[in-house]
Amino acid sequence: MPGADLVLGIESSCDETAAAVVQHGSHTLSSVVASQIATHARYGGVVPELASREHLRAIVPVVRAALTQANITLGDLDAIAVTNGPGLAGALLVGIAYAKSLAFAQNLPLIAVNHLEGHIHAVLLNERSMQDGELPLDTEPALALVVSGGHTHLYLASPINGMWNYTLVGRTLDDAAGEAFDKVAKLLGLGYPGGPWIDSLALHGNPRSVPFAFSQIKTKLHLAGKPPRTKAAVTAPIADLDTHFLFSFSGIKTAVLRYVELHNLRPEAESRRDALFTGPDAPTCPTVEDALAHCDQLTLDLIASFQYAVVGDLMKKTFAAAESLGATRILVTGGVAANRELRLRLNAEAARRNLRLSFPTLALSTDNAAMIAAAAWPRLQARQFASADLSADPSLALGR
């Protein structure tokens, strides 16, 4: 069945091993994800060495399952796409090595995909699948907010001659929004990943109880136009970006820590962690109801206020960027795009401003391979293939 426009996507940038088969960039025939949450939960975050080891165990059965689910064989494929960055070096290499071996064995073109571009195409894939093919919207530019555990970026995505081009508009200077969720959840004795716990427990607190605030980021005069010395400086020309569209979540994380110390909540957090996750009587699979039984109202109000502030900052800068650029279409994607409050508040504000707003499905919000295969589709049409020396680029940037 070669010529049926079938692309096998492989994703292994962090802690999910994923494979998917997508036809014509719009129809997902299969999508298989092997999560490593159970492996990393006890550490409160991803351990790179363990992630690589788990990818090695899972990559072959996951790809086989994706092919079986799609009811095809390797010989039916037209191309293989793989994430080559950004992400964890060892994790990326597992997916790249396997994708290269399959492409070589089957004499198939290999397509390298930026993980961030993949997230943007998760929204486009969802839109196309609902309309049974390509949309007229594929010819319209959009402001894309990519917000996850490792990334918080704003891009202007513009389709040009069948390809998508990306201009970096804004990004975080330090922690990503999802990273802040994870760290605050860990501080409060909750599980990993922290986003779902924070999102569920925030429903039971007062979001205006603790007045968290974000200050305006200012240009550092002493840097003389050079990028600040942060982990973001390697992957983005921060000095060239409008400071109104830059994010910083390390401050609110520190503010939560100070609040915990001021109100002596640390003993309760340690007790909660023991009761839910580490103690001998901890439930095998703790639920939100279990967590609620170990959270007082002060903690629930803190959680709700933290989430309210983070969502508010994401909203403020996204809509400010849309107004500045004259964008009438916004795409929101990445793991944090699954957050209930983010979806509700962004949708309400977009409707008020008469802007078109799109999210991926919940399954496509988190890391998956269908988005990688979808992002590869325009490159397959343009015959933009990776060379034989393709390797991992942990700090791979998207757009300029």
N, C-alpha and C positions, 0 to 999 in steps of 0.2 A: 504493500500500500504506500510506497514512497510517492511523494507528490501530493499527499493529503494534508500537507501543511501541519505536520505534527512535530512539536518541539518538546523534548524531555528537559525539564528544569531540575537542577540540583542546588540545594542551599545548605550550607554548613558553617555560616559565619560566626555563630555563637553557641547556643545550647539546644538547638533543635536540628535534627537531621531530617531533611525533607526532600521529597521528589514528587514531581507532578508532570502530567502530560496535558498540554494545552494545544488545541487546534485553532489555527488562523488567528492566534492572539486573542480569542474571544470565548472559546468553549473549553471549559475545564473537564477533561475526560477522567482525570484522577488526581488526587492530592493526598499524599501520605506524609504524616509528620510524626517523628519519634521524639518525644520531649524528654529532657534530662532534668526536669524540675525535682524529681525525687532524689536524684544524685546530689544536686547542689543545695537543696533546701536546708540541710543541716548546717551548712556554712554561711547561710544568709546571703549568698551571691554566687556567681559563676567562678569556678576554679578552672583556669585555662587548661592545665594538664589533664584534669579529669574529663573536661569537655572533649578534648582531642581523642582520648581513649574511647569514650562513648561513641563518638562519630565513627571510629574505626569498626566498632562492633555493629553499628546499625546501618552503615551506608549500603552494603550489598542487599540485605533483606528489604530495606525501604525502597530502593530502586526497583527490585523485583516486584514488590507489592504494587507499586505505581503502574508498572507495565501490565500486571495481571488485572488490576482494577480497570484499566483503560481497554483491556481485551486486545492488546497488540503485542508485538515482539520488537526487539531492537531493530530488526530489519525493516520495520514499518516507519521508522523515524526519518525526519528530514534534517534534524539538527539536534545538538545537545548544548544546553546553556548551563552555565555555572557561575555562582557568585565568586568574584575574585577580590572583593574588598568593599568597604572597610569591614573589619572584624578582628577576631583572634587569629593570629598567624597560623598556629597549629591546626585549629579547627578548619580554617579556609583551605589549607593544604590537603586535607583529607578529601574534601569534595572535588577540588581541582584535579588531584591525581587520579581519582576514579573517573571523572568526566573525561579527562584526556585519554585514559586507557580505553574507555568505551568508544570514543570518537575515532581513535586510531584503529581499533579492531574492526569497527563497522564502516570505516572510510567515510565518516560523517563530518560536516563542518562543526567546529567548536566556537561557541559564542560566549564572550566574557561579559558579565553584567554587574554593574555597580549595585550594591545592596540597597542604597538609598533610592536609586532609580526604580528598583524593583518595588519598593513600597509605594511609590507614586503610581506605578502601573497596576498595583492592586486595585486602586480606585477605578482606573480606566477599564481594567478587565471586568470589574463588577458592572460598570455602566454598559459595556458592550454585550455582556452576557444577558442583561435584561432586555436589550434591544435586538438580540439575535444577529449580532454582527457589528461592524464599524458604525460609529455615530458621526453625524455632522459635527458634534462637539470635538471630534478628534482634530479638527482644523482650528479650534479656538484656544488661545493661551489661557493659563490658569495660574493662580497663586497656590502653591502647594506647601502645606505645613506637615513636615515629617517629624513626628514626636513619639519617642520610644525610650527604652531603657538606656540606649547608647547614643541617641541623637535627638537634637531639637534644632531643626533647620527650617528656614523659609526660602523657597525657590520660586522664581518665575519660570514656569514651564511653557515653552513655546514650540508648537509643531511647525517644522519647516521642511518642505519637500518630503513628507512622509516620515521624517525623523523628528525626535524630540530634542530640544536644546534647553539647557538649564542655566539660569543666572542666579547666583547666590545673592539673596536679599538680606538675610539675617540668620543668626545662629546663637547657640549658647557659648558663653565664655568659659564655663566650667562644667558643672554637672548637667546632664540631660534631665528633662522633667521626670522621665521614668526612673532614672537613677535616684532622684530625690525621693520619689515614692518608696522605692526599695529601702533606702537608708533610714527614712523615718519609720517605716514599718518595722525594721530590725531594731531600731532604738526603742520602740514601744512593745517589743516582745511578740511581734506578729510574724507571720510566715513569709516565705519567699515563693514567687515574686510578690512584692508588697502592694502593687497597684490594685489587684482585685480585693485584697483585704481592706485597704483604705477606702476604696469605692463603696464596698458593701457596708462597712461600719459607719461611714460618714452620714448615711441615711438616718442614723439614730442620734446625731449630735446637732448642736446649734452652729451653723456656719459663720455666724457673726459674733461668736463668743470671744474669740481671740483676734484682735485687730492686726493681723500680719499685713505688711506693706512691702512693696518693691520700690526702691529708689531708682531714679533715672541714671542709666549708665553714662558716664562722661568719658570723653577722650582724655587719655593720660598724656599730659603735655611732656612729661619727662622722657617718653618713649620716642619723641620726634618722628611720629608717623609709623614707627615699627610696630609689628603685632605684639600684644602683651605676651608675657611668658607664661602661658597656660597650656593645658593639654590640647586646647582647640587651635592654638597658634600654628601647629604643624600642618593642619588640614584646611585652613581657610585664611584668606587675606583680611583679617578682622579690621585692620586699620583702615581699609577702604570702604567699610560698611557704615551705613547710617546707624548711629548709636541708638536711635529710637526703636530699631528692630533687632537689637541684641538682647539676649536672655541671660540671666544668671540665677541659678537655683541653689548655690552653696549657702547664700545668706539666710534663706528661709529654713534650710536644714539646720543651720546653727541656731536660729531663733527657736526652733522646736526643742533643740537640746537645752537651751537656756531655760525654757519654760518648764521642761521636765525636771531640771535641777532645782529651780526656784520653788516648785510645788511638790518636791520630794516624790516624784512619780517613778523614779528608777527602781526602787524595791518592788513596786507593783508590776513594773514591766518585766523584771526578772522572774517574778512569780508566775506571770502570765505565760512567759516563754516555757517555763518548766511544766506548767499545767497543760499546755497545748501541744508542745512539740518534743521536749527533751526529757521530761520526767518519766519515771517508770510506769505511771498511770496515765500517761498522755494518750489520747485517742489515736487510733491508726490513721484516720483521715479527719482531722478537726474541721468543723463547719463554722459558719458565721455565728450560729446560735451558741456554739461552744465558746467562741471568742467573746460574745456579748455577756456571757455569764461571768467573765473575768475582766470586764471593763466597767469602770465607774463612769458617771456622767461627765466628770472633768476630762477624762481621757477621750471620750466620744466627742465632746465639744472641740477638743484640740484637733482631733482627726478631721472633723468636718470643716473647721476653720482653715486648716492647712490645705485641704483639697480645694476649698473655695478660692483661696488666694492664688494657688498655682493655676487653676483653670482661668481665673480672672486675668492673670498676666498673659497667658497664652492668647486669650481672646483679644485683649487690648492691643497687643503688638501685631497680631494677624490682621485685624480689621484696619489698623492704622496703615499697615503695609499695603493692603488692598486699596485703600483710599488714595494713598500716595501714588501708586502705580496705575490707578484707574482700572483695576481688575474687577470684573463682574462675576467671576467664577472662582471658587475656592475648593481645593481638594485637601482633605485632612486624613492622614494615614499614619501607620505605625502602631505599636502595641498600646500606647496611651489613647489612641483613637477609639479603643473599646470602652473607655471610661464613660459611664452613664451620664455623669454631670457635664462632662465636656460636650457630649453629643447634644444634650438638652439645651445648654446655654448657647452653644455656637449656632444651633439651628434656629433658636428664637431670635438671636441678634441678626443672623443672616436674613431671616424673613423680614425683620424690621427695616433693614437696609436695602431690601429687594435685591439680594445677591444670591446666586446659585451656589449651593453648598453640597458637596458629595463626600460620603464616607465609604470605605470598603465594608464588606460583611465582617462580622466579628471574627470569623475564621481567617479571613484574609488580612485582618489588622495585624496580627502577630506574625512572626517569621514563618514563611511557607515558600514552597518552590513554584507554585502556580504563578506568583507575581514575577518570578525570575524568567519563566518561560514566556510570559506575556511581554515583558520588557525586551526579550530577545527577538520577538517577531519582526519589528521594523528593521533590525540589523540583519536578519535572515533575508528579507526582501532586498536590502541594499547590499547584501553580500559582504558585510563587515564582519570578518571572522577573526578569531584569535590566532596568534602564531603558536608554533609548537613549544616555544619557551615560556608560555604563560605561567605565571606564578602568583602567589598571594601578595596583595598590597594592603596591609592592615590599616594604613592611613589614607587609603584611596579617597580622593576628593571628587565631588560632583559639582560641575558648574564653576564658573569663575566670576 
